[in-house]
Amino acid sequence: MSYELEWADLPEPAATARSRFEACSDLGDRCVHVPQCLNEYETLTAAYRFHLNIAGMANCRDGMRRTGMIYHAASQPFPDWPFQGFNDWQSADQSRRDAYIAAERAASAQTIPGMLGIPEFKLTSNGPWLVGAREIDEALDCYQASSPSLRAELEENDLWVAWLDWLRQTVHHGGFTVG
């Protein structure tokens, strides 16, 4: 298992490439663009991504747990898939697909009222999750409030330092998606 994280708000032309890829993914194997949408999307978004394997994410979650940056909670379920299959999705009225996408995005952005930081469930699966800028900002505040000795210990780990840098970047770009 691995984690592909990406800025929520991408700069151009990466934002357009993501939108075009998402639209073409609805077509299945019928993308007619050259270069293919997936290739262009991956190339243009590479600078705005962070990849972790399962061990790396476990390491980051451990540091976040120790500094109070994440909290344990149960996630609410995502909406049920209202389509009979991929062909039904492809042929469905756009407003019906848009309604499902909006419901899925709302579920992916869920937080727990009254809690500070990032709910741990957003960092234990491939989502789709949206970790918003406010959640990240709160998590970074918790990190800064943790003991200097704990921060110094964690910052001896290059992965942890890269993770903190990533979090700090994403605050200014709407947060990040987990996929």
C-alpha positions in Angstrom: 0.0 0.0 0.0 1.2 3.5 -0.7 -0.1 7.0 -0.3 -0.2 9.5 -3.1 -0.7 13.0 -1.7 -1.3 16.0 -3.9 -2.0 19.7 -3.3 -5.7 20.4 -3.2 -5.3 23.6 -5.2 -2.9 23.2 -8.1 -1.4 26.0 -10.1 -1.9 26.2 -13.8 -1.3 24.2 -16.1 -1.4 21.4 -13.5 -4.9 22.3 -12.4 -6.2 22.0 -16.0 -4.4 18.7 -16.5 -6.1 17.3 -13.4 -9.5 18.5 -14.5 -9.0 17.0 -18.0 -7.7 13.8 -16.6 -10.8 13.5 -14.3 -13.1 14.2 -17.2 -11.4 11.6 -19.4 -11.3 9.0 -16.7 -15.1 9.1 -16.9 -14.6 7.9 -20.5 -12.7 4.8 -19.5 -10.2 3.8 -22.2 -11.5 6.3 -24.7 -9.2 9.3 -24.0 -8.3 10.8 -27.4 -5.9 13.5 -26.2 -2.2 13.5 -27.1 -0.4 13.3 -24.9 -2.7 11.0 -23.0 -4.4 12.8 -20.1 -2.9 10.5 -17.4 0.7 11.1 -18.7 0.2 14.8 -18.9 -1.4 15.0 -15.5 1.3 13.0 -13.8 4.0 15.0 -15.4 2.5 18.4 -14.6 1.6 17.5 -11.0 4.8 15.7 -10.0 6.2 18.8 -8.2 3.0 19.1 -6.1 2.9 15.5 -4.9 4.3 13.6 -1.9 4.6 9.8 -2.0 4.8 7.6 1.1 4.8 3.8 1.4 3.0 2.2 4.3 6.1 2.3 6.6 6.8 5.9 5.8 3.2 6.9 6.6 3.3 4.9 9.8 6.4 6.8 10.8 4.7 10.2 10.1 1.6 9.2 11.9 3.6 8.2 14.9 5.3 11.6 15.1 2.0 13.3 14.6 0.4 11.2 17.4 3.3 12.0 19.8 2.9 15.7 19.1 -0.9 15.9 19.2 -1.2 16.7 15.5 -3.7 14.0 14.8 -6.7 12.6 16.7 -8.4 9.3 16.7 -12.0 9.3 15.5 -14.3 7.1 13.4 -15.1 8.3 9.9 -18.6 8.7 8.6 -19.4 6.6 5.6 -19.1 7.7 2.0 -22.3 7.9 0.0 -23.5 4.7 -1.6 -22.7 4.4 -5.3 -26.0 5.1 -6.9 -25.1 3.7 -10.4 -25.7 0.3 -11.7 -22.1 0.1 -13.0 -19.5 2.0 -15.0 -21.7 2.1 -18.1 -24.5 3.7 -16.1 -22.1 6.2 -14.7 -20.8 7.1 -18.2 -24.3 7.5 -19.7 -25.9 9.2 -16.6 -27.0 12.8 -16.9 -24.1 15.1 -15.8 -26.2 16.6 -13.0 -26.6 13.1 -11.5 -22.9 12.5 -11.7 -22.2 16.0 -10.3 -24.5 15.3 -7.3 -22.6 12.2 -6.5 -19.2 13.9 -6.9 -20.3 16.7 -4.5 -21.5 14.2 -1.9 -18.3 12.2 -2.2 -16.2 15.4 -1.8 -18.2 16.4 1.2 -17.5 13.0 2.8 -13.8 13.2 1.9 -13.5 16.6 3.7 -15.2 15.5 7.0 -13.8 16.5 10.3 -14.9 16.0 13.9 -16.4 19.2 15.4 -14.5 20.4 18.4 -11.3 18.5 17.6 -8.0 20.1 16.5 -5.7 18.8 13.9 -6.2 16.0 11.4 -8.4 13.0 12.0 -6.1 10.0 11.9 -8.5 8.1 9.6 -7.5 10.4 6.7 -3.9 9.1 7.0 -4.7 5.3 7.3 -6.2 4.6 3.9 -6.0 5.8 0.3 -9.2 7.8 0.7 -10.2 9.7 -1.3 -9.6 12.1 1.5 -9.2 15.9 1.6 -7.1 17.2 4.4 -7.9 20.9 4.5 -5.7 23.9 5.2 -7.4 24.6 8.5 -6.7 21.0 9.7 -3.1 21.3 8.7 -2.6 24.7 10.3 -4.1 23.3 13.6 -1.8 20.3 13.4 1.3 22.5 12.8 0.2 24.7 15.8 0.1 21.5 17.9 3.5 20.6 16.7 4.9 24.0 17.7 3.3 23.6 21.1 5.0 20.3 21.8 8.2 20.1 23.8 11.4 21.3 22.1 13.1 18.1 23.0 10.4 16.0 21.3 10.6 18.3 18.2 14.4 18.0 18.2 14.2 14.2 18.4 11.7 13.9 15.6 13.6 16.3 13.4 16.6 14.0 13.4 14.6 11.9 10.9 14.9 13.2 7.3 11.5 11.8 6.4 9.9 13.7 9.3 11.5 17.0 8.2 10.3 16.4 4.6 6.8 15.6 5.9 6.7 18.9 7.9 7.9 20.8 4.9 5.2 19.2 2.8 2.5 20.1 5.4 3.7 23.7 5.5 3.5 24.0 1.7 0.0 22.6 1.5 -1.4 25.1 4.0 -1.1 27.7 1.2 -2.6 25.4 -1.4 -6.0 24.4 0.1 -4.5 21.4 1.9 -3.9 18.0 0.2 -5.7 15.0 -1.2 -5.0 11.5 -0.1 -5.4 8.9 -2.8 
